[in-house]
């Protein structure tokens, strides 16, 4: 795991995510890790503050791992898109995806990605937020993009790293990687703390 930078960290990093984007980010950042996924039903209370949902779901995913070894640190994560205080999840079908993109056209929204780090001794949850500004999107552009199938597994019905991000986003304020699905700069910061102090932040 990024041995040159986290040489004091003796714990093995376990990623509990099937997301190819999170796996890609960790690999490109130089982390050594293994993947161990436990399926959970990603349901949150109806009356929950939308700004807390990503953290709640990250902790829910971590709760499925009750058998961590003493030499392991688990990473779970969740990403949500918030437009006008309304949470946008993954689209249920193509029409849902198109309607989300219509609603976001020419506006800005916020992406919240939360991470839960868990060891056999405890856990620590944090999030990072980034604002994304869409240019005005034509109906043809939206339909062509949705027809590719690319938005169907993504919160908010788009990926910052795919053709939509290249053509549909005017600007961002915050971390590109938070929008992509993992605030890797904060992961590094908190794993460094763990390496140097022998425990997670409080």
N, CA, C and O of each residue as an XYZ file, in Angstrom:
808
protein
N       0.843     -1.195      0.000
C       0.000      0.000      0.000
C       0.875      1.241      0.000
O       1.362      1.643      1.057
N       1.083      1.842     -1.123
C       1.849      3.091     -1.197
C       2.977      3.084     -0.174
O       3.104      4.008      0.630
N       3.797      2.030     -0.210
C       4.742      1.789      0.884
C       5.701      2.939      1.103
O       6.126      3.190      2.231
N       6.048      3.642      0.032
C       6.998      4.744      0.199
C       6.402      5.900      0.979
O       7.137      6.685      1.579
N       5.070      6.020      0.981
C       4.407      7.129      1.646
C       3.769      6.738      2.976
O       3.653      7.573      3.873
N       3.360      5.491      3.112
C       2.705      5.023      4.326
C       3.509      3.865      4.915
O       2.960      2.821      5.269
N       4.810      4.072      5.011
C       5.682      2.988      5.424
C       5.428      2.539      6.852
O       5.791      1.422      7.220
N       4.805      3.397      7.669
C       4.536      3.007      9.051
C       3.234      2.230      9.211
O       2.945      1.716     10.292
N       2.451      2.143      8.142
C       1.172      1.459      8.240
C       1.356     -0.025      7.965
O       1.665     -0.431      6.844
N       1.163     -0.823      9.000
C       1.350     -2.263      8.866
C       0.053     -2.982      8.513
O       0.067     -4.181      8.238
N      -1.071     -2.258      8.519
C      -2.362     -2.882      8.249
C      -2.589     -3.071      6.750
O      -2.126     -2.281      5.927
N      -3.306     -4.130      6.423
C      -3.665     -4.422      5.040
C      -4.954     -3.678      4.693
O      -5.930     -3.735      5.442
N      -4.954     -2.985      3.564
C      -6.123     -2.226      3.145
C      -7.098     -3.139      2.409
O      -6.729     -3.818      1.451
N      -8.359     -3.144      2.873
C      -9.420     -3.932      2.256
C     -10.451     -2.962      1.687
O     -11.013     -2.157      2.430
N     -10.703     -3.025      0.400
C     -11.712     -2.192     -0.236
C     -12.995     -2.991     -0.391
O     -13.004     -4.035     -1.044
N     -14.074     -2.509      0.204
C     -15.365     -3.168      0.048
C     -16.196     -2.393     -0.962
O     -17.100     -1.642     -0.596
N     -15.881     -2.581     -2.222
C     -16.597     -1.895     -3.291
C     -16.364     -2.617     -4.608
O     -15.245     -3.027     -4.916
N     -17.425     -2.765     -5.375
C     -17.313     -3.335     -6.715
C     -17.095     -2.253     -7.769
O     -16.948     -2.550     -8.954
N     -17.075     -1.005     -7.329
C     -16.947      0.102     -8.268
C     -15.595      0.070     -8.975
O     -14.559      0.157     -8.317
N     -15.585     -0.052    -10.296
C     -14.309     -0.014    -11.015
C     -13.623      1.341    -10.882
O     -12.400      1.434    -10.987
N     -14.405      2.386    -10.653
C     -13.820      3.716    -10.533
C     -13.035      3.858     -9.229
O     -11.943      4.425     -9.225
N     -13.584      3.344     -8.121
C     -12.851      3.417     -6.851
C     -11.598      2.549     -6.905
O     -10.548      2.936     -6.392
N     -11.707      1.401     -7.511
C     -10.537      0.527     -7.639
C      -9.465      1.203     -8.485
O      -8.277      1.126     -8.172
N      -9.890      1.862     -9.554
C      -8.947      2.553    -10.435
C      -8.231      3.673     -9.682
O      -7.012      3.807     -9.784
N      -8.982      4.478     -8.926
C      -8.387      5.602     -8.204
C      -7.339      5.107     -7.216
O      -6.238      5.655     -7.162
N      -7.662      4.078     -6.432
C      -6.706      3.558     -5.458
C      -5.450      3.028     -6.137
O      -4.337      3.269     -5.668
N      -5.626      2.307     -7.239
C      -4.473      1.754     -7.953
C      -3.589      2.867     -8.502
O      -2.367      2.824     -8.366
N      -4.214      3.861     -9.122
C      -3.440      4.944     -9.713
C      -2.721      5.776     -8.655
O      -1.674      6.364     -8.923
N      -3.292      5.820     -7.447
C      -2.661      6.571     -6.364
C      -1.548      5.779     -5.681
O      -0.860      6.304     -4.806
N      -1.370      4.524     -6.075
C      -0.266      3.728     -5.564
C      -0.576      2.869     -4.356
O       0.345      2.373     -3.706
N      -1.853      2.677     -4.035
C      -2.217      1.852     -2.891
C      -2.239      0.372     -3.266
O      -2.688     -0.003     -4.349
N      -1.749     -0.454     -2.356
C      -1.934     -1.893     -2.450
C      -3.176     -2.242     -1.645
O      -3.316     -1.808     -0.502
N      -4.075     -3.018     -2.228
C      -5.298     -3.365     -1.517
C      -5.887     -4.641     -2.096
O      -5.558     -5.046     -3.211
N      -6.748     -5.254     -1.333
C      -7.540     -6.369     -1.819
C      -9.006     -5.978     -1.723
O      -9.370     -5.096     -0.945
N      -9.844     -6.633     -2.512
C     -11.263     -6.323     -2.547
C     -12.057     -7.416     -1.846
O     -11.870     -8.605     -2.103
N     -12.943     -6.989     -0.959
C     -13.806     -7.928     -0.227
C     -15.171     -7.265     -0.074
O     -15.339     -6.353      0.735
N     -16.129     -7.724     -0.845
C     -17.441     -7.079     -0.886
C     -18.470     -7.906     -0.126
O     -18.555     -9.122     -0.299
N     -19.244     -7.239      0.710
C     -20.391     -7.841      1.389
C     -21.633     -7.066      0.947
O     -21.684     -5.842      1.074
N     -22.607     -7.762      0.441
C     -23.809     -7.105     -0.051
C     -24.674     -6.621      1.109
O     -24.905     -7.354      2.071
N     -25.146     -5.388      1.008
C     -26.088     -4.837      1.973
C     -27.201     -4.132      1.201
O     -27.005     -3.689      0.069
N     -28.366     -4.036      1.831
C     -29.484     -3.328      1.229
C     -29.317     -1.844      1.561
O     -29.420     -1.446      2.722
N     -29.065     -1.048      0.559
C     -28.723      0.354      0.768
C     -29.982      1.204      0.963
O     -30.426      1.915      0.062
N     -30.532      1.104      2.162
C     -31.743      1.836      2.525
C     -31.422      2.774      3.673
O     -30.726      2.395      4.616
N     -31.925      3.996      3.597
C     -31.716      4.982      4.649
C     -33.081      5.532      5.078
O     -34.042      5.446      4.313
N     -33.179      6.084      6.264
C     -34.463      6.614      6.743
C     -35.012      7.713      5.836
O     -34.259      8.553      5.342
N     -36.315      7.701      5.622
C     -36.946      8.672      4.728
C     -36.745     10.108      5.189
O     -36.670     11.029      4.376
N     -36.660     10.288      6.498
C     -36.551     11.644      7.027
C     -35.107     12.077      7.283
O     -34.871     13.100      7.926
N     -34.152     11.312      6.789
C     -32.751     11.653      7.021
C     -32.338     12.885      6.224
O     -32.750     13.051      5.076
N     -31.540     13.734      6.821
C     -30.942     14.873      6.137
C     -30.145     14.355      4.939
O     -29.281     13.493      5.098
N     -30.427     14.872      3.747
C     -29.785     14.350      2.541
C     -28.271     14.487      2.600
O     -27.555     13.723      1.954
N     -27.774     15.461      3.376
C     -26.331     15.680      3.448
C     -25.636     14.624      4.311
O     -24.407     14.554      4.331
N     -26.407     13.807      5.020
C     -25.848     12.768      5.879
C     -25.981     11.369      5.282
O     -25.459     10.402      5.837
N     -26.680     11.262      4.152
C     -26.984      9.948      3.589
C     -25.723      9.186      3.177
O     -25.602      7.995      3.467
N     -24.792      9.851      2.512
C     -23.589      9.156      2.037
C     -22.809      8.565      3.205
O     -22.325      7.436      3.120
N     -22.684      9.320      4.296
C     -21.972      8.811      5.477
C     -22.725      7.638      6.095
O     -22.120      6.643      6.494
N     -24.034      7.760      6.169
C     -24.859      6.679      6.730
C     -24.672      5.385      5.936
O     -24.492      4.313      6.515
N     -24.716      5.493      4.613
C     -24.588      4.299      3.783
C     -23.178      3.717      3.832
O     -23.004      2.501      3.767
N     -22.175      4.582      3.946
C     -20.807      4.077      4.086
C     -20.667      3.259      5.362
O     -20.049      2.194      5.357
N     -21.238      3.754      6.448
C     -21.184      3.033      7.714
C     -22.017      1.756      7.655
O     -21.649      0.744      8.251
N     -23.133      1.805      6.939
C     -23.960      0.613      6.765
C     -23.176     -0.486      6.042
O     -23.233     -1.654      6.429
N     -22.455     -0.109      5.006
C     -21.637     -1.073      4.273
C     -20.542     -1.644      5.164
O     -20.244     -2.837      5.104
N     -19.947     -0.794      5.986
C     -18.881     -1.260      6.882
C     -19.422     -2.211      7.949
O     -18.718     -3.116      8.396
N     -20.681     -1.998      8.355
C     -21.264     -2.826      9.414
C     -21.407     -4.289      9.003
O     -21.550     -5.164      9.856
N     -21.368     -4.555      7.698
C     -21.471     -5.935      7.212
C     -20.176     -6.708      7.427
O     -20.150     -7.930      7.275
N     -19.102     -6.005      7.781
C     -17.801     -6.641      8.011
C     -17.536     -6.688      9.511
O     -16.975     -5.754     10.083
N     -17.937     -7.762     10.127
C     -17.800     -7.905     11.576
C     -16.611     -8.780     11.967
O     -16.380     -9.032     13.149
N     -15.867     -9.237     10.974
C     -14.799    -10.209     11.228
C     -13.437     -9.707     10.754
O     -12.619    -10.490     10.273
N     -13.196     -8.412     10.888
C     -11.906     -7.883     10.459
C     -10.791     -8.416     11.350
O     -10.928     -8.493     12.571
N      -9.692     -8.781     10.713
C      -8.520     -9.223     11.472
C      -7.814     -8.005     12.060
O      -8.035     -6.876     11.622
N      -6.976     -8.243     13.044
C      -6.276     -7.140     13.706
C      -5.314     -6.408     12.783
O      -4.921     -5.274     13.059
N      -4.932     -7.063     11.676
C      -3.973     -6.425     10.759
C      -4.649     -5.896      9.498
O      -3.997     -5.753      8.464
N      -5.958     -5.602      9.569
C      -6.694     -5.119      8.403
C      -7.370     -3.773      8.693
O      -7.791     -3.502      9.817
N      -7.461     -2.944      7.659
C      -8.254     -1.724      7.717
C      -9.179     -1.731      6.508
O      -8.735     -1.863      5.367
N     -10.463     -1.588      6.775
C     -11.502     -1.667      5.747
C     -11.853     -0.269      5.246
O     -11.877      0.687      6.021
N     -12.126     -0.157      3.950
C     -12.586      1.092      3.359
C     -13.907      0.832      2.648
O     -13.977      0.022      1.724
N     -14.955      1.528      3.087
C     -16.231      1.519      2.376
C     -16.564      2.950      1.983
O     -16.097      3.897      2.614
N     -17.369      3.105      0.945
C     -17.635      4.452      0.443
C     -18.993      4.511     -0.236
O     -19.520      3.499     -0.700
N     -19.548      5.716     -0.286
C     -20.804      5.926     -0.993
C     -20.815      7.349     -1.552
O     -20.301      8.280     -0.934
N     -21.413      7.492     -2.733
C     -21.489      8.787     -3.397
C     -22.937      9.131     -3.692
O     -23.689      8.294     -4.191
N     -23.331     10.366     -3.384
C     -24.671     10.844     -3.719
C     -24.561     12.186     -4.428
O     -23.568     12.901     -4.298
N     -25.601     12.504     -5.175
C     -25.709     13.782     -5.876
C     -26.893     14.533     -5.293
O     -27.976     13.969     -5.136
N     -26.690     15.802     -4.971
C     -27.748     16.604     -4.359
C     -28.010     17.836     -5.216
O     -27.113     18.641     -5.466
N     -29.240     17.964     -5.652
C     -29.686     19.098     -6.460
C     -30.825     19.797     -5.725
O     -31.874     19.194     -5.496
N     -30.633     21.044     -5.359
C     -31.676     21.811     -4.663
C     -32.197     21.060     -3.439
O     -33.405     20.980     -3.215
N     -31.271     20.511     -2.649
C     -31.601     19.778     -1.428
C     -32.384     18.496     -1.675
O     -33.001     17.953     -0.760
N     -32.357     18.015     -2.910
C     -32.988     16.741     -3.261
C     -31.913     15.752     -3.662
O     -31.037     16.063     -4.468
N     -31.984     14.558     -3.095
C     -30.974     13.545     -3.370
C     -31.305     12.811     -4.664
O     -32.432     12.357     -4.860
N     -30.311     12.698     -5.543
C     -30.461     11.958     -6.795
C     -29.606     10.703     -6.713
O     -28.383     10.782     -6.602
N     -30.250      9.554     -6.769
C     -29.514      8.294     -6.718
C     -29.217      7.782     -8.113
O     -29.157      8.553     -9.070
N     -29.033      6.482     -8.219
C     -28.834      5.874     -9.530
C     -30.184      5.797    -10.241
O     -31.206      5.566     -9.595
N     -30.202      5.985    -11.553
C     -31.484      5.957    -12.276
C     -32.086      4.557    -12.296
O     -31.365      3.560    -12.346
N     -33.407      4.493    -12.256
C     -34.085      3.194    -12.284
C     -34.299      2.719    -13.718
O     -34.468      1.524    -13.962
N     -34.290      3.657    -14.669
C     -34.426      3.289    -16.082
C     -33.932      4.472    -16.928
O     -33.501      5.490    -16.387
N     -33.997      4.332    -18.229
C     -33.465      5.371    -19.110
C     -34.236      6.675    -18.993
O     -33.636      7.749    -19.020
N     -35.553      6.601    -18.864
C     -36.344      7.830    -18.742
C     -35.995      8.570    -17.461
O     -35.932      9.799    -17.442
N     -35.769      7.818    -16.394
C     -35.366      8.430    -15.130
C     -34.022      9.132    -15.287
O     -33.830     10.239    -14.785
N     -33.093      8.484    -15.986
C     -31.782      9.085    -16.224
C     -31.907     10.373    -17.027
O     -31.268     11.375    -16.705
N     -32.724     10.346    -18.063
C     -32.888     11.541    -18.888
C     -33.516     12.677    -18.095
O     -33.128     13.834    -18.258
N     -34.494     12.355    -17.228
C     -35.140     13.407    -16.457
C     -34.184     14.040    -15.450
O     -34.222     15.251    -15.229
N     -33.324     13.216    -14.839
C     -32.319     13.772    -13.932
C     -31.432     14.768    -14.661
O     -31.170     15.859    -14.156
N     -30.973     14.396    -15.842
C     -30.072     15.266    -16.595
C     -30.786     16.538    -17.060
O     -30.187     17.613    -17.089
N     -32.063     16.415    -17.422
C     -32.829     17.605    -17.772
C     -32.915     18.556    -16.576
O     -32.769     19.770    -16.719
N     -33.152     17.984    -15.407
C     -33.300     18.807    -14.203
C     -31.993     19.514    -13.828
O     -32.015     20.604    -13.257
N     -30.856     18.888    -14.152
C     -29.563     19.465    -13.800
C     -28.988     20.370    -14.881
O     -28.013     21.084    -14.644
N     -29.588     20.341    -16.064
C     -29.083     21.117    -17.193
C     -28.999     22.602    -16.860
O     -29.973     23.197    -16.399
N     -27.831     23.197    -17.096
C     -27.629     24.618    -16.882
C     -27.556     25.032    -15.423
O     -27.554     26.226    -15.122
N     -27.496     24.069    -14.511
C     -27.475     24.364    -13.079
C     -26.225     23.773    -12.438
O     -25.429     23.100    -13.093
N     -26.071     24.037    -11.154
C     -24.994     23.383    -10.416
C     -25.606     22.511     -9.324
O     -26.675     22.814     -8.795
N     -24.916     21.436     -8.999
C     -25.324     20.519     -7.947
C     -24.090     20.146     -7.140
O     -22.971     20.517     -7.495
N     -24.296     19.422     -6.069
C     -23.189     19.024     -5.203
C     -23.071     17.515     -5.155
O     -24.067     16.807     -5.009
N     -21.858     17.033     -5.277
C     -21.562     15.605     -5.114
C     -20.934     15.411     -3.737
O     -19.973     16.091     -3.377
N     -21.487     14.481     -2.982
C     -20.953     14.136     -1.667
C     -20.473     12.694     -1.709
O     -21.254     11.783     -1.984
N     -19.201     12.488     -1.438
C     -18.670     11.133     -1.308
C     -18.161     10.954      0.111
O     -17.315     11.710      0.588
N     -18.696      9.936      0.777
C     -18.299      9.633      2.151
C     -17.487      8.357      2.175
O     -17.635      7.486      1.318
N     -16.623      8.265      3.177
C     -15.759      7.089      3.361
C     -15.809      6.679      4.827
O     -15.754      7.524      5.721
N     -15.914      5.392      5.061
C     -15.780      4.844      6.408
C     -14.528      3.968      6.439
O     -14.414      3.012      5.671
N     -13.599      4.296      7.320
C     -12.430      3.467      7.569
C     -12.674      2.697      8.851
O     -13.055      3.289      9.861
N     -12.464      1.392      8.832
C     -12.786      0.560      9.987
C     -11.665     -0.437     10.259
O     -11.165     -1.093      9.345
N     -11.280     -0.539     11.522
C     -10.341     -1.567     11.966
C     -11.044     -2.433     13.005
O     -12.215     -2.209     13.313
N     -10.348     -3.397     13.531
C     -10.938     -4.245     14.569
C     -11.168     -3.472     15.863
O     -11.851     -3.955     16.766
N     -10.593     -2.263     15.953
C     -10.693     -1.474     17.181
C     -11.689     -0.313     17.093
O     -12.046      0.267     18.118
N     -12.131      0.027     15.907
C     -13.057      1.143     15.782
C     -13.169      1.615     14.345
O     -12.634      0.988     13.430
N     -13.874      2.733     14.150
C     -14.089      3.240     12.798
C     -14.098      4.766     12.801
O     -14.248      5.408     13.841
N     -13.933      5.323     11.603
C     -13.927      6.779     11.424
C     -14.547      7.075     10.068
O     -14.151      6.501      9.054
N     -15.531      7.985     10.060
C     -16.246      8.328      8.833
C     -16.047      9.808      8.514
O     -16.092     10.658      9.404
N     -15.828     10.103      7.246
C     -15.670     11.484      6.792
C     -16.265     11.600      5.396
O     -16.520     10.596      4.732
N     -16.481     12.829      4.963
C     -16.938     13.017      3.589
C     -16.206     14.177      2.939
O     -15.493     14.933      3.600
N     -16.391     14.304      1.645
C     -15.853     15.424      0.891
C     -16.917     15.837     -0.112
O     -17.670     14.999     -0.609
N     -16.980     17.138     -0.410
C     -18.034     17.659     -1.270
C     -17.447     18.496     -2.395
O     -16.449     19.194     -2.218
N     -18.079     18.411     -3.542
C     -17.633     19.175     -4.706
C     -18.848     19.678     -5.470
O     -19.838     18.960     -5.612
N     -18.774     20.895     -5.956
C     -19.851     21.474     -6.756
C     -19.549     21.269     -8.234
O     -18.422     21.469     -8.687
N     -20.576     20.869     -8.976
C     -20.445     20.598    -10.408
C     -21.421     21.494    -11.166
O     -22.604     21.567    -10.833
N     -20.912     22.166    -12.180
C     -21.726     23.081    -12.981
C     -21.915     22.499    -14.377
O     -20.949     22.297    -15.113
N     -23.181     22.229    -14.735
C     -23.499     21.728    -16.073
C     -23.736     22.893    -17.027
O     -24.315     23.910    -16.645
N     -23.297     22.742    -18.240
C     -23.704     23.684    -19.265
C     -25.138     23.325    -19.671
O     -25.590     22.227    -19.344
N     -25.867     24.197    -20.365
C     -27.199     23.824    -20.858
C     -27.098     22.624    -21.807
O     -26.281     22.618    -22.727
N     -27.927     21.621    -21.575
C     -27.852     20.371    -22.331
C     -29.038     20.258    -23.274
O     -30.182     20.452    -22.863
N     -28.773     19.947    -24.531
C     -29.858     19.756    -25.485
C     -30.498     18.386    -25.265
O     -29.882     17.478    -24.707
N     -31.737     18.259    -25.713
C     -32.434     16.974    -25.597
C     -31.688     15.890    -26.389
O     -31.611     14.740    -25.958
N     -31.154     16.263    -27.524
C     -30.410     15.296    -28.346
C     -29.162     14.810    -27.609
O     -28.843     13.621    -27.627
N     -28.466     15.735    -26.965
C     -27.259     15.366    -26.220
C     -27.611     14.404    -25.088
O     -26.924     13.404    -24.880
N     -28.682     14.709    -24.361
C     -29.097     13.851    -23.249
C     -29.478     12.467    -23.748
O     -29.050     11.464    -23.177
N     -30.270     12.400    -24.794
C     -30.721     11.102    -25.315
C     -29.550     10.274    -25.833
O     -29.478      9.071    -25.580
N     -28.649     10.905    -26.548
C     -27.496     10.183    -27.086
C     -26.631      9.622    -25.961
O     -26.133      8.500    -26.056
N     -26.454     10.402    -24.899
C     -25.634      9.945    -23.781
C     -26.296      8.789    -23.046
O     -25.645      7.788    -22.748
N     -27.567      8.919    -22.757
C     -28.270      7.850    -22.033
C     -28.292      6.569    -22.862
O     -28.227      5.472    -22.307
N     -28.381      6.698    -24.178
C     -28.406      5.525    -25.058
C     -27.126      4.707    -24.983
O     -27.130      3.524    -25.325
N     -26.020      5.323    -24.537
C     -24.766      4.567    -24.404
C     -24.804      3.587    -23.232
O     -24.005      2.652    -23.178
N     -25.729      3.800    -22.294
C     -25.795      2.954    -21.097
C     -24.841      3.378    -19.995
O     -24.889      2.839    -18.889
N     -23.974      4.338    -20.288
C     -22.955      4.736    -19.316
C     -23.517      5.318    -18.018
O     -22.915      5.112    -16.964
N     -24.641      6.035    -18.047
C     -25.098      6.649    -16.793
C     -25.886      5.729    -15.882
O     -26.239      6.135    -14.774
N     -26.175      4.512    -16.300
C     -27.163      3.709    -15.584
C     -26.693      3.181    -14.230
O     -27.523      2.783    -13.411
N     -25.391      3.166    -13.975
C     -24.907      2.686    -12.672
C     -24.294      3.806    -11.848
O     -23.498      3.559    -10.941
N     -24.675      5.056    -12.173
C     -24.021      6.200    -11.532
C     -25.053      7.107    -10.856
O     -26.103      7.403    -11.425
N     -24.740      7.537     -9.649
C     -25.580      8.506     -8.958
C     -25.667      9.782     -9.783
O     -24.652     10.287    -10.262
N     -26.870     10.298     -9.949
C     -27.045     11.500    -10.745
C     -27.056     11.259    -12.241
O     -27.218     12.197    -13.021
N     -26.885     10.013    -12.646
C     -26.984      9.617    -14.061
C     -25.865     10.156    -14.947
O     -26.075     10.380    -16.139
N     -24.675     10.368    -14.375
C     -23.563     10.767    -15.229
C     -22.245     10.396    -14.562
O     -22.178     10.175    -13.353
N     -21.203     10.335    -15.378
C     -19.861     10.091    -14.872
C     -18.948     11.231    -15.276
O     -18.870     11.582    -16.454
N     -18.255     11.811    -14.306
C     -17.360     12.928    -14.609
C     -16.223     12.485    -15.512
O     -15.647     13.299    -16.234
N     -15.889     11.176    -15.477
C     -14.743     10.677    -16.210
C     -15.095     10.205    -17.622
O     -14.195      9.899    -18.404
N     -16.381     10.139    -17.964
C     -16.734      9.637    -19.292
C     -17.068     10.786    -20.244
O     -16.780     11.945    -19.942
N     -17.664     10.476    -21.374
C     -17.882     11.498    -22.403
C     -18.764     12.645    -21.903
O     -18.620     13.785    -22.345
N     -19.670     12.336    -20.989
C     -20.506     13.402    -20.460
C     -19.667     14.427    -19.713
O     -19.841     15.632    -19.889
N     -18.762     13.943    -18.886
C     -17.912     14.861    -18.150
C     -17.082     15.735    -19.063
O     -16.852     16.912    -18.782
N     -16.632     15.145    -20.162
C     -15.816     15.900    -21.109
C     -16.617     16.974    -21.837
O     -16.091     18.045    -22.140
N     -17.879     16.690    -22.116
C     -18.667     17.567    -22.976
C     -19.762     18.341    -22.250
O     -20.166     19.412    -22.704
N     -20.243     17.814    -21.134
C     -21.406     18.415    -20.494
C     -21.116     19.275    -19.285
O     -21.966     20.059    -18.862
N     -19.915     19.139    -18.716
C     -19.591     19.890    -17.505
C     -18.834     21.162    -17.859
O     -17.832     21.134    -18.573
N     -19.335     22.266    -17.344
C     -18.691     23.554    -17.594
C     -17.499     23.751    -16.667
O     -16.426     24.159    -17.112
N     -17.686     23.460    -15.364
C     -16.588     23.601    -14.407
C     -16.950     22.872    -13.116
O     -18.104     22.510    -12.890
N     -15.942     22.665    -12.282
C     -16.159     22.052    -10.982
C     -15.440     22.882     -9.923
O     -14.465     23.577    -10.208
N     -15.938     22.792     -8.715
C     -15.305     23.431     -7.567
C     -15.124     22.360     -6.503
O     -16.062     22.022     -5.781
N     -13.912     21.832     -6.412
C     -13.640     20.733     -5.496
C     -12.809     19.670     -6.177
O     -12.241     19.899     -7.245
N     -12.740     18.517     -5.560
C     -11.907     17.432     -6.060
C     -12.584     16.639     -7.175
O     -13.710     16.166     -7.019
N     -11.897     16.501     -8.280
C     -12.372     15.665     -9.384
C     -12.612     14.243     -8.910
O     -13.581     13.605     -9.319
N     -11.736     13.745     -8.051
C     -11.831     12.346     -7.625
C     -12.978     12.118     -6.647
O     -13.513     11.013     -6.566
N     -13.356     13.150     -5.910
C     -14.558     13.053     -5.080
C     -15.779     12.859     -5.965
O     -16.658     12.057     -5.650
N     -15.835     13.588     -7.063
C     -16.949     13.444     -8.007
C     -16.906     12.067     -8.661
O     -17.949     11.457     -8.897
N     -15.731     11.589     -8.946
C     -15.561     10.282     -9.580
C     -15.931      9.144     -8.633
O     -16.305      8.060     -9.081
N     -15.828      9.389     -7.308
C     -16.283      8.358     -6.378
C     -15.408      8.067     -5.186
O     -15.752      7.207     -4.375
N     -14.259      8.769     -5.045
C     -13.415      8.523     -3.875
C     -12.500      9.719     -3.630
O     -11.652     10.019     -4.471
N     -12.652     10.414     -2.489
C     -11.751     11.529     -2.158
C     -10.404     10.995     -1.687
O     -10.116     10.965     -0.491
N      -9.602     10.583     -2.628
C      -8.386      9.832     -2.308
C      -7.388     10.678     -1.515
O      -6.580     10.130     -0.765
N      -7.431     11.991     -1.669
C      -6.526     12.843     -0.894
C      -6.847     12.757      0.598
O      -5.946     12.789      1.436
N      -8.128     12.648      0.922
C      -8.511     12.511      2.326
C      -8.274     11.088      2.833
O      -7.945     10.896      4.003
N      -8.438     10.101      1.969
C      -8.103      8.725      2.349
C      -6.636      8.647      2.743
O      -6.287      8.052      3.763
N      -5.783      9.253      1.926
C      -4.353      9.267      2.219
C      -4.079      9.985      3.541
O      -3.290      9.509      4.358
N      -4.727     11.121      3.747
C      -4.530     11.901      4.971
C      -4.872     11.071      6.210
O      -4.114     11.065      7.180
N      -5.994     10.382      6.183
C      -6.438      9.673      7.383
C      -5.705      8.336      7.572
O      -5.514      7.889      8.703
N      -5.301      7.710      6.483
C      -4.468      6.515      6.629
C      -3.073      6.897      7.125
O      -2.450      6.135      7.865
N      -2.585      8.056      6.729
C      -1.302      8.538      7.252
C      -1.404      8.763      8.754
O      -0.483      8.434      9.502
N      -2.524      9.322      9.191
C      -2.747      9.519     10.633
C      -2.724      8.175     11.353
O      -2.106      8.035     12.409
N      -3.407      7.186     10.767
C      -3.430      5.850     11.356
C      -2.025      5.268     11.427
O      -1.648      4.655     12.426
N      -1.246      5.466     10.352
C       0.121      4.926     10.327
C       1.015      5.572     11.386
O       1.855      4.907     11.994
N       0.824      6.869     11.597
C       1.697      7.596     12.500
C       1.276      7.529     13.961
O       2.097      7.704     14.862
N      -0.029      7.271     14.192
C      -0.538      7.304     15.569
C      -1.053      5.960     16.074
O      -1.383      5.813     17.251
N      -1.118      4.984     15.175
C      -1.563      3.652     15.598
C      -3.061      3.562     15.853
O      -3.536      2.562     16.392
N      -3.804      4.581     15.476
C      -5.252      4.571     15.637
C      -5.875      5.528     14.618
O      -5.189      6.381     14.055
N      -7.167      5.378     14.391
C      -7.892      6.270     13.500
C      -8.192      7.589     14.194
O      -8.211      7.647     15.423
N      -8.430      8.657     13.421
C      -8.835      9.927     14.041
C     -10.126      9.735     14.828
O     -10.880      8.791     14.591
N     -10.364     10.632     15.753
C     -11.579     10.576     16.566
C     -12.674     11.452     15.955
O     -13.775     11.534     16.499
